[in-house]
């Protein structure tokens, strides 16, 4: 059973089922230079909020390898998830600039106006990786399902080749299931990792 907070900003209601800490295991299966990289990993994902119209996101993973004896920390991620909506004078930014207009609380009707013809809500997800990658995902949250794809990928000069990605998240039988497809290291977009996480 998922407990949903009742004190959220209206913009977070469609995302509310994600809030909490999720832990579990997953599998990696991806070809690189003629070799198939396979193994299991332990995964921890956290979604939280601090009163703003976005969710804070963080995730860590540890690779255990085929034989279960290897333990290698994998990339850590941090970022933000939010509904896609036009910025107004009531919003702060860019940078540290304060709002130019009167700040007003957004309500259910404001959020409902963002609903797409599909019944879901458009979302933006920005993620920074500890290995020098930055991703901007665009997509949709529709009930307990999230489908997102990269709109932009930025790599530091020393980062490995990484072109694009898609992610799918879903709430199934009280568990957070996700799948991550990537185009990287000369391999076109294909399945790379998936996991099943329980709320802790």
N, C-alpha and C positions, 0 to 999 in steps of 0.2 A: 504494500500500500504506500502511496506517495502522499505526503502531507504538503499542501500548498500554503505558502505564507499569505496572510491577508493584508499586510501593510505595505504592499508594493506600489511603486508608481505605475500608472495605467500602462505605460509603454512596455513594462516588463511582464504583464499578465500572460501574453502568448508564450513567453519564454520560461514561465515560472516552474514548470515541471522539471527543468534542468537543474534548479538550484540545489546545492548540496555537494557532498564529497562522494565520489564513486571510485571503487577499487575492484580490480579483477585481473584477468589474464587475457592475452591475445596471441595471435600467430602472425609471423612475418613470412612471406613467400614472394621473392622478387628476383628476376634474373639480372646479373651484372657480369659483363665480360665473359659470357659463356658458362658462368657458374650460377647455380640456383641458391640464393641465400635464404635459408629456412631456420625457423626456431620459434620459441615462445618468449613472451615478455610479460613482466608484471607491470601494471599500469594504474596510475592514480590521476584522477581528473577532478578539479574543483570549479564549481560555478558559484559565485557569491555576488552580493550587491551592496553598495554603500549609500543608497538613496538616490543615485543618479539614474538616468533613463537607459542604463546599459548593465550587462552582467560582466563581472570580472571573471576571467578564465585563466586557469593554469593547469599544466599537465606534465607529468614525468613518467619515464618508462625505464625499465632495466631488462636487458636482453639476457636470456638464459641459455640460448643455443640448443642445438639438436640433442646433445647428450645431457643437458640439464646441469652440467658442472660449471659452465662459464657464466659469469655474472658481470655484464658490461653496462654501465650507465649509458642510456641513449639520450637523444636531444630532449631538452626541456623546452616547454612552450609557455608563453604568457600572452594574454590578449584581452579583447573586448568583443562582446556580442551585443548587437542592438537592432531594433527595427529600423528599416530604411525610411527616412522621412526628410523632407526639405528642411534645411536650417532656416530659422526665422530670427528677427531682431531680438527675440526673447531668449535666444540661446547664446551662451558665452562662446568665445573663440573667434578666430583661430588663436592658437597659443594661449596666453593668459589674459586676452582681452575680455572685459566684462560684457554682459548683454547690453545692447544699445536700446532695447525696448523694455517694457514692463514684463517681468517674469510672471507667467500664469501657469497654474497647474493644468496639465493635460488630463482629460477625462476619457471615459469609455468611448464616447462618441468620436473624439479625436482619433483614438486608436482604430476604431471600427472603420473610419474613413480610409485607412491604409490597406484594408483587406483587398486582396487581389481577386480576380474573377474565379480563380481556382478554389477560393475559400481560405487560402493561407495568407500569411503576411510576408512581405519581402524583408529580408534581413541582410545585414553587413557584419562580417566577422573579420577582425584584424588580429593577426597572430605573429608574434616575434619568436624566432627560434634561437636557442643558445648557440647555434653554429653559424650565425650570421645571415640567416634567411628571414625575410619578411613576406607575409602573404596577406592579400586582401581577398576575401571570399565574398561573393554575392550569391543569394539564393532565396530560399523560402522555408518558413516554418509553418507547418499545417498540422495542427493538433500535436500528437506526439511523434512527429517526424520532421527531420531537418534535412534538406538537400542543398548543398552549397558547392560552388566551383570557383576556382581562382579567377579573379579579374586582373590581378597583377601579382607578380613575384619579383622581389628585389633581393639580389645576392651581393654580399660583400666580395671584394676582390679575391679573397682566399677561399671562398665557399665552393663546394662541389656543384656540378651542373645539375640544375633542377628547373624544369620548365613550367609545369602546371600540376594541378591536383583537383580532385573532387573528394568530398566527404559526405557521408550519409550517417545520420544519427537517428535512433528510434527507441522508444520506450516499449519494451515487450516483456510482459509478465513481471513487471516491476524492475526489470534490468535495463540498463543503458547499453544498447548494442550500437557499434559503429563500424564503419568500413572506410578506409582511406586509399584512394587510387592516386598514383603519381606517375609523372613522366620525368625520368631522371637518368643520368649516367648512360645516355644513349638508348634507353628503352622507352618506347612510346607509352602513353597513358594506359595503365593497367593496374589490376589489384596489387596491393603492396602489403596492407596490414588490416586486421580486424580484431575486435575485442568484445568481450561481454563483461560488464561491470555491475556491481551491486552497490546500492547506497549504504554508506556506513555512518 
